[in-house]
Every structure is written in structure tokens, then in C-alpha cells.
Amino acid sequence: MNTNLHPVISIRLFNDDKCFGPGIAQLLERVKEHRSLRAAAQSMDMAYSKAWTIVRRCEAALGFQLLVYTTGGKNGGGAALTQEGQDLLDAYNRYCRRLRDQADALFREEFGAFL
Amino acid sequence: MNTNLHPVISIRLFNDDKCFGPGIAQLLERVKEHRSLRAAAQSMDMAYSKAWTIVRRCEAALGFQLLVYTTGGKNGGGAALTQEGQDLLDAYNRYCRRLRDQADALFREEFGAFL
């Protein structure tokens, strides 16, 4: 009766406070692409100050650095993910993919009568 | 390094639009408890008009009634879940419980290095 009925799952990590979710994950992907937090923020129509605050709050909540910054050079300062930042982003992306697959499978089990 | 790190999963059902989630689920539980949409809304500090709109929008998106209303009688009008409403609420509650269990198990697999 509702052929398009489907689950939408939002996945966030909390410590005492919220510390990781889809927004910071996208920002980190853009830092990898643009090699700069400022350019990453611009590509998302986000103020640099907001991007900086998001990263710093995540880092404080997690207890480790997500980004390293380089200064100077021909193209000015840049940014890159730390190894731990990359590991966390990889774990989050795998986790979201696996959990959404399970969510789809469970949905067919539990909501079959409504589809 | 983050012993309290844990996932927080929000689970909603969409058709073309959002049509079921934690808010309407709680409202339906309160209707069962209070046998009245007005009393259910009051118990959540929600305006009756808002509760009524939420239920009607869900019903329109799903294509079936969630509530039946009775009028008159000693205690005035009341409300109860339809069989389909009860079935949907049961399916949603089971789905959330099973998916959160799986989310916890997957989390230990993917984020072990961060715990």
C-alpha cells in the first residue's frame, strides 16, 4: 500500500556530547579534496570560522587531532587529515554503509505488511 | 581513549515525505495510555492542534488511519489506535530495538580502535 515506504537513518557518534556525524564527515572529505580547510568550507557554502569551530569541537570531544595545518609555501597554508582523522573517517563511512544495509534488510522483515 | 564513545541512531520512515518517527510514535503511545488525543498531547506539553496535524499528516502520507475517534459518552470523546496503527507502532518499536542492537554490535567492530 506504500510501495515507496523506506527508512532514513541518521548516524551520529556521541561521547559526553555529540562529537561526529554527517556534517564533519563531509567537511573532512572536502579537506582531502581541496587540501585546505578554507577551500573545503567554501565548497560547502560554510563560513571558515564555522568550519574551524566544528573541527575544534570534534577534536576536543574526541581527544585527538583530526587535521594538521601547514603554513607558507607557494600556495599559502593548507590542511590535511591526521592518520587518526583518516582512520575515524574510514570507520564512520564503513559503519554507515554497513548499518544502512542492515537497516534495509530489517525493514523488509518488519514492514513487509506495509509495503 | 574515548571510553564513552557510542552511536546515536535516529530512525524515521519516509514515503515521498517523512511519515513516521519518534515523535508520532510517542504520541500514539500516549493516546493508548490516556485514550484521548487531547490528553495525550497535554501529557507531552504539545498543543492539541499540533498533535492533530501530526496525526493527519502521517495518515495522509501512509494512506491509512492511525486513530479512531469516539464521541459522546460519560467522559466525552476519546481516541484509540486502529489495528493498522497498532501494527505500525509495533513494527516501528521492534525495528528500532533490533536496529539499535545491530548498531551497537557493528560499532564495537568498526570503532574498537577508538574505544
Interface residues (C-beta under 8 A of the other chain):
Chain A: M1 N2 N4 L5 H6 P7 V8 I9 S10 I11 R12 L13 F14 N15 D16 K18 C19 L62 G63 F64 D87 L88 A91 R94 Y95 R98 L99 Q102 A103 L106 F107 E110 F111 A113 F114
Chain B: M1 N2 N4 L5 H6 P7 V8 I9 S10 I11 R12 L13 F14 N15 D16 K18 C19 L62 G63 F64 D87 L88 A91 Y92 R94 Y95 R98 L99 Q102 A103 L106 F107 E110 F111 A113 F114
